[in-house]
Amino acid sequence: MDIALIGYGKMGKEIEQIALSRGHKIILKVDAKNAESYSIDDLKQADVAIEFSTPESVANNIYHCFKSDVPVIIGTTGWLSKLDEVKKSCIKQNQAMFYASNYSIGVNLFFKLNTYLANLMNAYPAYDPQIEEIHHVHKLDSPSGTAISLANQLIEENDFKKKWVNEISENNNELGIISKRIDEVPGTHIVTYRSEVDEISIKHIAHNRKGFALGAVIAAEWIQNKKGVFGMDDLMHFNKKC
């Protein structure tokens, strides 16, 4: 495949290495130097675009891809307020987009474990849930998109928690998310249920960025010749009924 990389920071460079190792070509790199000057014609040369930019620029980048008739894989987080609008535009224009808050295969298995545990623990309100996420000091958004996904999954299964807040909360209706930014930590997420007598935790620790980059490239391979809005559940066949 010929790939356009929109966003050429640490993740973009990791994606480049993975893509090249799998026999693909990078035909366009968009960073701060050319973010305002790359064109629709530039994008049209690509088979797919992989978008890891900033929350402020992601929507415009996606619309550029739609105009170019190029499927786009989106890894930027911190822009959920615009996601529904972008999805509707994708469907209306008969384009293809793939969005995930986290492209790691392990994290998406963790998501399923989180949903199952939340459903199980709903019958035991003595256990109060809390989420902790730890990332590197360069991460722009807080809480992480992955932590928000975990929180929304938990709230969907819980009869008592109505919303999440990015702090420790004593309110029984609020799910607290604790965000920490430490050195170069790639990403750690912990979901804990505490009671007076014990606690239960599930944890995912990323050792490096390779898992995220690999998942994004696999999604780029998978989306070829497809139209619509997709996510990791589609890629990993979680939507299929047994």
C-alpha positions in Angstrom: 0.0 0.0 0.0 1.0 3.6 -0.5 0.4 5.3 2.9 -0.1 9.0 3.8 1.0 9.7 7.4 -0.8 12.7 8.8 1.1 13.5 12.0 4.7 12.6 12.1 5.6 12.7 15.7 6.7 9.7 17.8 3.7 7.6 16.8 4.0 8.6 13.2 7.6 7.5 13.1 6.8 4.2 14.8 4.0 3.6 12.3 6.4 4.3 9.5 8.8 1.6 10.7 6.1 -1.0 11.1 4.6 -0.1 7.7 7.9 -0.4 5.9 8.7 -3.7 7.6 5.4 -5.0 6.2 6.3 -4.0 2.6 4.3 -0.7 2.4 5.4 2.7 1.2 5.1 6.1 2.8 4.3 8.5 0.0 3.3 11.6 2.2 4.4 12.8 5.6 2.4 15.7 7.1 3.9 17.5 10.1 4.0 21.0 11.5 6.1 22.2 8.5 3.6 21.3 5.8 0.3 20.9 7.7 -1.1 24.0 6.1 0.1 23.3 2.6 -0.5 19.6 1.8 -3.3 19.3 -0.8 -6.1 17.0 -1.9 -4.1 16.0 -4.9 -1.2 14.9 -2.5 -3.6 12.7 -0.6 -5.1 11.2 -3.8 -1.8 9.5 -4.4 -2.3 7.3 -1.3 -4.3 4.1 -0.8 -4.9 5.0 2.8 -4.1 7.7 5.3 -3.1 7.1 8.9 -4.0 10.1 11.1 -2.2 10.7 14.4 -2.1 14.5 14.7 -3.6 16.8 17.3 -7.2 17.3 18.7 -7.3 20.7 17.0 -6.5 19.5 13.5 -7.9 16.0 13.3 -11.4 16.8 12.0 -10.0 19.0 9.1 -7.5 16.3 8.2 -10.3 13.7 8.1 -12.4 15.9 5.8 -9.4 16.3 3.5 -9.3 12.5 3.3 -13.0 12.3 2.5 -12.6 14.8 -0.3 -9.7 12.8 -1.6 -11.7 9.6 -1.6 -9.0 8.0 0.6 -9.9 5.8 3.6 -8.5 7.2 6.9 -7.3 5.4 10.0 -7.7 7.8 13.0 -5.6 7.4 16.2 -5.8 11.0 17.5 -7.7 11.3 20.8 -9.2 14.2 22.7 -11.8 15.2 20.0 -14.8 13.1 20.9 -17.2 16.2 20.7 -16.8 16.1 16.9 -16.8 12.3 16.4 -20.5 11.9 15.7 -20.5 14.8 13.2 -17.5 13.2 11.4 -19.2 9.8 11.3 -22.3 11.2 9.8 -20.2 13.0 7.2 -18.4 9.8 6.4 -21.7 7.9 5.8 -23.2 10.8 3.8 -20.2 11.0 1.5 -19.8 7.2 1.2 -16.3 7.3 2.5 -14.4 5.0 4.9 -13.0 5.8 8.3 -11.6 3.7 11.2 -11.5 5.2 14.6 -10.1 3.7 17.8 -9.1 5.2 21.1 -6.3 2.6 21.2 -5.1 0.3 18.4 -3.3 -2.2 20.6 -4.7 -5.7 20.3 -4.0 -6.3 24.0 -5.9 -3.2 25.0 -8.9 -4.2 23.0 -9.0 -7.6 24.7 -8.7 -5.6 27.9 -11.8 -3.6 26.9 -13.8 -6.8 26.6 -12.5 -8.0 29.9 -13.5 -4.7 31.4 -17.0 -4.9 30.1 -17.4 -8.5 31.4 -16.1 -7.6 34.8 -18.3 -4.5 35.0 -21.4 -6.5 34.2 -20.4 -9.1 36.9 -19.6 -6.5 39.6 -22.9 -4.6 39.0 -24.6 -7.1 41.4 -22.2 -6.1 44.2 -22.5 -2.4 44.9 -20.2 -2.7 47.9 -17.3 -2.6 45.4 -16.7 0.9 44.2 -14.9 1.2 40.9 -12.1 3.6 39.9 -9.9 4.0 36.9 -6.2 5.1 36.9 -4.3 5.9 33.8 -0.5 6.7 33.5 1.1 8.2 30.4 4.2 10.1 29.3 4.5 13.8 30.0 4.1 14.7 26.3 0.5 13.4 26.1 -1.8 16.3 25.3 -5.2 15.1 26.5 -6.4 14.0 29.9 -7.9 11.6 30.7 -6.6 9.4 27.9 -9.0 8.2 25.2 -8.5 4.7 26.4 -9.5 5.6 30.0 -12.6 7.3 28.6 -13.5 4.2 26.7 -13.0 2.1 29.8 -15.2 4.5 31.8 -18.0 4.5 29.3 -18.0 0.7 29.1 -18.1 0.5 32.9 -20.9 3.0 33.2 -22.9 1.2 30.5 -22.9 -1.9 32.7 -23.3 -0.2 36.1 -26.7 0.9 37.6 -25.1 3.5 40.0 -22.4 5.4 38.1 -23.9 8.0 35.8 -20.8 9.9 34.6 -17.0 10.0 34.9 -14.9 12.8 36.3 -11.2 13.3 35.9 -10.5 13.3 39.6 -11.0 11.2 42.7 -14.7 11.4 43.6 -16.7 10.7 46.8 -20.0 11.0 44.8 -21.6 7.5 44.4 -22.9 8.6 41.0 -19.5 9.5 39.6 -16.7 7.3 38.3 -13.4 8.8 39.2 -10.5 8.7 36.7 -7.1 9.5 38.1 -4.6 10.7 35.4 -0.9 10.8 35.9 1.9 12.0 33.5 5.2 10.4 34.3 8.4 10.4 32.3 8.2 8.3 29.1 5.5 5.8 30.2 3.8 4.5 27.0 0.5 3.8 28.7 -0.8 2.0 31.8 -4.5 1.5 32.7 -5.9 0.1 35.9 -9.6 -0.6 36.7 -10.1 -1.3 40.4 -13.1 -2.3 42.5 -12.6 -1.6 46.2 -14.7 -2.6 49.2 -14.1 -2.4 52.9 -12.6 -6.0 53.0 -10.8 -6.3 49.7 -10.3 -5.1 46.1 -10.2 -6.5 42.6 -8.1 -5.0 39.8 -7.4 -5.5 36.1 -4.4 -3.9 34.5 -3.0 -3.3 31.1 0.6 -2.1 30.7 2.1 -1.1 27.4 5.8 -1.8 27.2 6.3 0.4 24.1 4.4 2.1 21.2 4.9 -0.9 18.8 1.6 -2.4 19.7 -0.3 0.8 18.9 1.5 1.3 15.7 1.1 -2.3 14.5 -2.7 -2.2 15.2 -3.0 1.0 13.1 -1.1 -0.5 10.2 -3.2 -3.7 10.4 -6.4 -1.5 10.3 -5.0 0.3 7.2 -4.6 -3.1 5.5 -8.0 -4.3 6.6 -10.0 -1.2 5.5 -9.0 -1.5 1.8 -12.1 -1.6 -0.5 -14.5 -0.9 2.4 -17.0 1.9 2.9 -18.4 3.0 6.2 -17.4 3.7 9.8 -15.3 1.0 11.5 -13.5 0.2 14.8 -11.5 -2.4 16.5 -14.6 -4.5 17.2 -14.9 -5.0 13.4 -11.2 -5.7 12.9 -11.1 -8.2 15.8 -14.5 -9.8 14.8 -16.0 -9.0 18.2 -19.2 -8.0 16.4 -19.7 -11.5 15.0 -22.3 -13.6 16.8 -21.2 -17.0 17.8 
